[in-house]
Amino acid sequence: MTLPKFLLGLVCTTIIVTMWSLYDGADFVTVAIRAVIVLVILQIGYFCFILMKVRAQQKPKVDEKAPTDAKTYSKSEPLKKRVS
């Protein structure tokens, strides 16, 4: 989810909660508290979502069994078989 999509959803959700609270007959302080609570909950959820995506994209660990002194070949040099 990109940041603009998140912000659009955040604004729409906050407007819906605010209008619902006003329709319910809540006073201004209650409406403001509900809007702030919705904003905080959505921000925490977005942070957790991004954190999970970053953890899922971590690089795999380096294989410790791989030889470190292996000879490298250039593209122009043909690969030759080793004779043991």
C-alpha atoms as an extended CHARMM CRD file, in Angstrom:
* protein
*
        84  EXT
         1         1  MET       CA              0.0000000000        0.0000000000        0.0000000000  PROA      1               0.0000000000
         2         2  THR       CA              1.4450000000        3.3100000000       -0.9960000000  PROA      2               0.0000000000
         3         3  LEU       CA              1.4010000000        6.4010000000        1.2080000000  PROA      3               0.0000000000
         4         4  PRO       CA             -1.1260000000        8.3460000000       -0.9230000000  PROA      4               0.0000000000
         5         5  LYS       CA             -3.5720000000        5.4220000000       -0.7710000000  PROA      5               0.0000000000
         6         6  PHE       CA             -3.0960000000        5.2100000000        2.9850000000  PROA      6               0.0000000000
         7         7  LEU       CA             -3.6590000000        8.9470000000        3.4200000000  PROA      7               0.0000000000
         8         8  LEU       CA             -6.8120000000        8.8480000000        1.3070000000  PROA      8               0.0000000000
         9         9  GLY       CA             -8.1590000000        5.9640000000        3.3660000000  PROA      9               0.0000000000
        10        10  LEU       CA             -7.1870000000        7.7430000000        6.5790000000  PROA      10              0.0000000000
        11        11  VAL       CA             -9.0190000000       10.9200000000        5.5900000000  PROA      11              0.0000000000
        12        12  CYS       CA            -12.1190000000        9.0610000000        4.3600000000  PROA      12              0.0000000000
        13        13  THR       CA            -12.3140000000        6.9240000000        7.4900000000  PROA      13              0.0000000000
        14        14  THR       CA            -11.8940000000        9.9380000000        9.7560000000  PROA      14              0.0000000000
        15        15  ILE       CA            -14.6360000000       11.8320000000        7.8900000000  PROA      15              0.0000000000
        16        16  ILE       CA            -16.9820000000        8.8430000000        8.1550000000  PROA      16              0.0000000000
        17        17  VAL       CA            -16.3490000000        8.4660000000       11.9020000000  PROA      17              0.0000000000
        18        18  THR       CA            -16.8040000000       12.2150000000       12.4210000000  PROA      18              0.0000000000
        19        19  MET       CA            -20.0590000000       12.3490000000       10.4690000000  PROA      19              0.0000000000
        20        20  TRP       CA            -21.3550000000        9.2320000000       12.2040000000  PROA      20              0.0000000000
        21        21  SER       CA            -20.5590000000       10.7650000000       15.5850000000  PROA      21              0.0000000000
        22        22  LEU       CA            -22.3210000000       14.0200000000       14.6520000000  PROA      22              0.0000000000
        23        23  TYR       CA            -25.3330000000       12.0670000000       13.3810000000  PROA      23              0.0000000000
        24        24  ASP       CA            -25.3590000000       10.1520000000       16.6630000000  PROA      24              0.0000000000
        25        25  GLY       CA            -25.7100000000       13.4520000000       18.5100000000  PROA      25              0.0000000000
        26        26  ALA       CA            -22.3030000000       13.4950000000       20.2170000000  PROA      26              0.0000000000
        27        27  ASP       CA            -20.8800000000       16.8110000000       21.3830000000  PROA      27              0.0000000000
        28        28  PHE       CA            -17.8110000000       18.4060000000       19.8030000000  PROA      28              0.0000000000
        29        29  VAL       CA            -15.3280000000       17.0540000000       22.3770000000  PROA      29              0.0000000000
        30        30  THR       CA            -16.5440000000       13.4780000000       21.9030000000  PROA      30              0.0000000000
        31        31  VAL       CA            -16.3590000000       13.8270000000       18.1240000000  PROA      31              0.0000000000
        32        32  ALA       CA            -12.7920000000       15.1580000000       18.3640000000  PROA      32              0.0000000000
        33        33  ILE       CA            -11.7230000000       12.3500000000       20.7260000000  PROA      33              0.0000000000
        34        34  ARG       CA            -13.2180000000        9.7090000000       18.4190000000  PROA      34              0.0000000000
        35        35  ALA       CA            -11.4740000000       11.2320000000       15.3930000000  PROA      35              0.0000000000
        36        36  VAL       CA             -8.1190000000       11.2930000000       17.1900000000  PROA      36              0.0000000000
        37        37  ILE       CA             -8.5490000000        7.6900000000       18.3430000000  PROA      37              0.0000000000
        38        38  VAL       CA             -9.3200000000        6.5940000000       14.7690000000  PROA      38              0.0000000000
        39        39  LEU       CA             -6.2660000000        8.4560000000       13.4610000000  PROA      39              0.0000000000
        40        40  VAL       CA             -3.9790000000        6.8610000000       16.0520000000  PROA      40              0.0000000000
        41        41  ILE       CA             -5.3190000000        3.3390000000       15.4700000000  PROA      41              0.0000000000
        42        42  LEU       CA             -4.9270000000        3.6340000000       11.6950000000  PROA      42              0.0000000000
        43        43  GLN       CA             -1.4050000000        5.0410000000       12.0140000000  PROA      43              0.0000000000
        44        44  ILE       CA             -0.3360000000        2.1910000000       14.3050000000  PROA      44              0.0000000000
        45        45  GLY       CA             -1.8420000000       -0.3200000000       11.8770000000  PROA      45              0.0000000000
        46        46  TYR       CA             -0.0120000000        1.2280000000        8.9290000000  PROA      46              0.0000000000
        47        47  PHE       CA              3.2680000000        1.2040000000       10.8500000000  PROA      47              0.0000000000
        48        48  CYS       CA              2.8330000000       -2.4980000000       11.7030000000  PROA      48              0.0000000000
        49        49  PHE       CA              1.9710000000       -3.2520000000        8.0700000000  PROA      49              0.0000000000
        50        50  ILE       CA              5.1240000000       -1.5440000000        6.7920000000  PROA      50              0.0000000000
        51        51  LEU       CA              7.2250000000       -3.2360000000        9.4750000000  PROA      51              0.0000000000
        52        52  MET       CA              5.9510000000       -6.6730000000        8.4140000000  PROA      52              0.0000000000
        53        53  LYS       CA              6.6870000000       -5.9060000000        4.7500000000  PROA      53              0.0000000000
        54        54  VAL       CA             10.2480000000       -4.8470000000        5.5840000000  PROA      54              0.0000000000
        55        55  ARG       CA             10.8550000000       -7.9770000000        7.6430000000  PROA      55              0.0000000000
        56        56  ALA       CA              9.5180000000      -10.1590000000        4.8450000000  PROA      56              0.0000000000
        57        57  GLN       CA             11.9710000000       -8.6300000000        2.3640000000  PROA      57              0.0000000000
        58        58  GLN       CA             15.1050000000       -9.1540000000        4.4480000000  PROA      58              0.0000000000
        59        59  LYS       CA             18.0280000000      -10.6550000000        2.5580000000  PROA      59              0.0000000000
        60        60  PRO       CA             18.6520000000      -14.3700000000        3.0550000000  PROA      60              0.0000000000
        61        61  LYS       CA             21.5750000000      -15.3450000000        5.2350000000  PROA      61              0.0000000000
        62        62  VAL       CA             24.8840000000      -16.1080000000        3.5490000000  PROA      62              0.0000000000
        63        63  ASP       CA             25.5950000000      -19.8160000000        3.2110000000  PROA      63              0.0000000000
        64        64  GLU       CA             28.5670000000      -20.5420000000        5.4630000000  PROA      64              0.0000000000
        65        65  LYS       CA             29.3830000000      -23.7850000000        3.6350000000  PROA      65              0.0000000000
        66        66  ALA       CA             30.0440000000      -22.0370000000        0.3270000000  PROA      66              0.0000000000
        67        67  PRO       CA             33.7230000000      -21.9320000000       -0.6270000000  PROA      67              0.0000000000
        68        68  THR       CA             35.2700000000      -18.5020000000       -0.2760000000  PROA      68              0.0000000000
        69        69  ASP       CA             38.3610000000      -19.1810000000       -2.4200000000  PROA      69              0.0000000000
        70        70  ALA       CA             36.4890000000      -20.2890000000       -5.5440000000  PROA      70              0.0000000000
        71        71  LYS       CA             38.0270000000      -19.1230000000       -8.7860000000  PROA      71              0.0000000000
        72        72  THR       CA             35.8960000000      -16.6830000000      -10.7310000000  PROA      72              0.0000000000
        73        73  TYR       CA             35.7380000000      -16.6790000000      -14.4970000000  PROA      73              0.0000000000
        74        74  SER       CA             35.0770000000      -13.7870000000      -16.7960000000  PROA      74              0.0000000000
        75        75  LYS       CA             32.3910000000      -14.0320000000      -19.4680000000  PROA      75              0.0000000000
        76        76  SER       CA             34.9720000000      -14.2430000000      -22.2290000000  PROA      76              0.0000000000
        77        77  GLU       CA             36.9020000000      -17.1130000000      -20.6150000000  PROA      77              0.0000000000
        78        78  PRO       CA             35.3030000000      -20.5230000000      -21.2320000000  PROA      78              0.0000000000
        79        79  LEU       CA             34.4910000000      -22.6310000000      -18.2110000000  PROA      79              0.0000000000
        80        80  LYS       CA             36.8850000000      -25.5910000000      -17.9780000000  PROA      80              0.0000000000
        81        81  LYS       CA             36.3090000000      -28.8670000000      -16.1520000000  PROA      81              0.0000000000
        82        82  ARG       CA             38.4800000000      -29.5400000000      -13.1560000000  PROA      82              0.0000000000
        83        83  VAL       CA             40.5360000000      -32.7180000000      -13.1750000000  PROA      83              0.0000000000
        84        84  SER       CA             40.9220000000      -34.1980000000       -9.7090000000  PROA      84              0.0000000000
